[in-house]
């Protein structure tokens, strides 16, 4: 008997099962959707990345990549036509459960246009910067509030403030416990940061915190995991602030290696100026580290996650945590299977 199909519309997806750095939250969700409902077929349509056109299996999900590379004009027109044809074929088979698009952008455009024509259930998951005022898609598409999912309370408020529609659902991120190895016995990294080295993430501020904390902890050990256009700037700042013996830029590393770094860390600093709901913060909590960030994703407090009001407050909170007894307790906020059940519940499949 043919399985019902959930079509996932997403800008990018891993090129293979070894590609652990591409959208780890979405990777974990696909695996968890399969775990909680093995009878559901998952068809992932990756618009822009990988940079090849291919249909391939990924942990029992079917992935179709289109190598869109964010091209506009005629290439985008033909990509849209191809995607609509594929979704229509699934629909005509009588087994299309619905569509889930990530980010309120081009993927949402395809989902909304198909929904308008064929009355198929489509949800758009707002993930972060797509809630911002500069996003033009909400004004064009006007997706109903009941079909919008926000990744956090703060993102729901931000989207409503900028676009006048309050998403009807909030489905926060989760972590995949099976991805973590046995906990190490030593915590030899005092401060850890992770993310793309871009201006939004504010890693120069991370260096400011390290420089201030060094006055009280001269041998402080810190690391930033990630790669991006601001790397050279950060390298110069490290030299300028005399931090070469204290901080290491590791570059990009695999997701399992990042989790192991978290398990060796005491405090995870996340100085980003804007976040939907940082999955790395949840992973750091489960790894036993304390978390400090500027962004509060949910209205309720999360154990071992402190919200700083400014740089000076982040320094104060960091010093306080480093002076506390070395007790590192894993905090489980929610799992990706919880997330999968929330999503399937929207389609009436729980």
N, C-alpha and C positions, 0 to 999 in steps of 0.2 A: 504494500500500500504506500502511495506517495506521501511524503511528509509535508506538513505546512512549512512555508518558507517565510522567514523574517529577512527582509532586505535592509542591509546597513549601508547607508550612504556616507562616505567619509573622504576627506581630502587625500589622506595617505594611509598606508598600512605596511606592515613589515614585508620585505621582499621574500623572506623565507623564515623558517622557525628559529634560525640562529640570530636573526635581526632583533635583538632585545631592546635596543634604544629607541626605536620608533614607536611613539605613543604607547608606553607601557600600560597606562590605565585602560586604554581601549583593548589592548591585547588581553589583559586579564579578564575584562568583561566578556569578550568573545568566548574564552575558555570556560568562564563561569556559566554563561548562558547554556553552553553545551552540557555542563555538569548537572545543572538543575533541571534541564529539559532535553534529554537525549533524543527525543522524538522530533525535535524541531530542527529544520534545515536552516542553516545560516548562509546567506549569500552576501558577501562583502564586495561592494563596488567602490574601488579606490580611484578617485578622479585624477589626482595629480601625480602621485608617487605610489609605487616604484616607477622608475624611468624605463619601463618596458611595457609592452602590451602582451598580456598573457592571462590564461586561466590556470590557477594552481590550487592545490590543497594546502591548508594551513590548520593543523590540529583538528582535522575533520570538517572544518568550514571550507566553503568554496570561495575563493577570492578571484575577482576579475580586476586587473589593473589596466588603466587607460593612458598612462604616460601623458597626462594633460599639461604638466609643467606650468600651470597658471597662465596659459596663453589665452588671449582674448580674440575678438573678431571672428573670422571664419572658422578657425580651429575649435573655438569654444562652441560655436553653433553646431558643428558636426559631432562634437563630443556629446552635447545635450541630446541630439537626435539618436545617437547610438545608445545612450543610457536609457532613454525613454522606450526604445524598441525592446531592450532586454527586460526591463520591468514589465512591459506589456505582455511579453511572452510568458513570464511567470504568472501574471494575472490571468491570462487566458487559460492557463493550465488548471485554474480553479483552486490553487493551493497557496495564494499569496495572503499571509496573515496580516502583514502591514509593513510599514517602512519606518526606519529610525535614522534621522540625519544628525550628524555631528557638526556643530557650529551653525549659526544663523547666517549662512552665506550661500555659495553656489550649490552645495548639497541640499540645503533647505529649499532652494529654488526648484530643483528637480522634484523633490518630494511633494511640494505644494502644488505644482502644476499638474502632476499626475493625480494627486488627490482630488483636485477640482474637477478633473475630467471623469475619473472612475470611482469616486467615493470610497477610496481605500484609506484605512486609518494610518495617519502619518504623524509622528511626533518629532519635533525639532528640539535638540538638546543644546542649550546655550552653555558654552564652556568657559568663557573668559572675556577676551577683548571684543568678542562679537556683541557684548552687551553695551559697548561704548557708543557715544553719540555719533562718532564718525561712520558707523556702519549704516549703509544706505539700504540694505536688503529689507529690514523691517518695514520701512515706509512703502516699499514696492510690493512686498508679498502680503503683509497684513495677516499673518498666521493667527488664528484664533487663540486666545489665552489658554483655552483648555487643551490645546495641542502643543503647548510650549513647556519644556522642562528646564528648570534652572539648576545648575550644579551646586548652588548654595543659597542660603538666605540673603547674603550680601549681594550676590549676583542677581537674584530676583528683584531686590530693591533698586539696584543699579539700572537694570533693564527698564523697569517701570519709570524711573526718573528720566531716562533718556528717550524712551519711545512710547510712553503712555499706556503700555499694556503690562499687566502683572501676570507673569507666567503662572499657570494653574497648578504646576507640580514642582516640587523640589526633590531631587534625587542626588544626594551627596556621593562623593567618591568613597571607595573602600580599598582594602588591601588584600593581597592574596597570601595567606599564611604559609602555604606550601612553598612559596618562593624563598623563604628564609631558611638558612642553615642553622645548625646548633649554635647557641650563643657563645661567643668567645669569653675567656676568663679575664682578659685585660681590656682596658679602655685607654688606648694610647694616643687618641686624637681628642684634643680639648674642644675645638670648634670646627664644625663641618658645614660647608655650603654646597649646594648643587643646583645646576640649571644652565640654560644657555647664557653665554657671556654677551649679553645685550644690555642696552641702557635701562630697559624696563626692570631688570633684575637688581640693579643698584649694587653691584659687587664692589665698586669703590668704597661704598659705605661699610661693607663687610670688613674691608681693610682698615677703615677708620676705627672700627670696634676692636679689631685685633691690636692695633697700635695703642689704644687706650688701656686695654686689658693687660698688655705687656708690662705696663708700669707696675702692676701688682704681681703679675706672673711672668717674670722675664724669660722663662723657658717655655712659654705657651706654644703648643703645636696646633696648627690649623691647616685646613686644606679646602680647596674649591674644586669640585668635580664638574666638568663641562667644557664646551668649546664654543667659540663664537668670535664676532668681529672686535670685541673689546679686550681680547687677550693681550695684545701688545700694550695697550694702555695700562692694564692691570700689572703686567710685568714691570713697566716703568715705575708705577706707584709703589710696588713692593720694594724696589731698590731705593727709591726716594725716601721711603719711610723706615728704611733699615729693618726690613722684615724678612730678608732672604733666609735667615736661619729659623724662621718661625712659621712660614706659610708656603704651601706647595700648590701649584696649579697642575692638576693631574691630567688635564685634557679629558676627552670623552672616554668613558669606560662602559663596559657591558652592564646591564641592569643587575645581574647577580653580583658583580663586583662592587657596584654602588651600595647594594644592601649590606654586603660584608663591611664596607667602610662605615656605614651607619652603625653597625653593631660594635664597632671599635670606638665610637664617638660618645662624648659626654653631653655636648650641647649642639643642636642643629640650628644654625642661624639662617633665617630666610628674609632678607631685607627687601624683597620685591615690593614695588610701589603699588602693584595691582595684581590680583589673583582671583580666579574663579573659586577654586578649592584645590590647594596644592596637594597633589598625591604624594609628593616626596615628604611633606610634613607628616602625613599619616604613616608612611613607611618608617620614618625616623622614630616616631613614637613607638611603633611596634618593635623596632630594633632596640628599644630601651633608652634612647636619648631623650633629653628634654628639648623642647622646641620653643623658639622665640621668633615671632614675626610681627610685621606691622598690620597685616590684613587679618580681620576676624571673619572667617567664612560663615559661621553659624551663630545664631543668637545665644545658644547655650554655651557654657564653658566646656572645654575639652581637657580632660586630665593631662597634666604635664605640658600643656601648651599655653604659653604666656604671650600676651599681646602687648607690644611696646608702643608708646605714643610718639616717640621720636628717637633720634640716634642716642641722645644722652640716656634715655630710659632703657634702650637696648643694652647699652654698656652697663648700667646699674644692674639690670636683670641678669646679664651674663656673669658679672662678678659674683652676684648672690648665689647663682647655681654652681659655679665652680668652687665656691667655699663650702658648699653643703657636703655632708657625708656621701661617699661614693656608692650610692644605692641606685641601681638602674633597673626599673621595673617596666616590662613591656606593657603598652597601653593599646588595647584593641578598640578602635572606634566603631568600625563595622567592616565586614568582609565584602569582597567583590561578588560573592554569592548572594549576600543581602541586596546588593545593587541589582544583580540579575533578576532576583525575585520581584523587586520594585518595578523594573522595566516590564517584565512579562505580565505583571498584574495589570498594567495599563492596557494590555491587549487581551485581558481576560483569560490568561493562560496559567494561573496559579491555583 
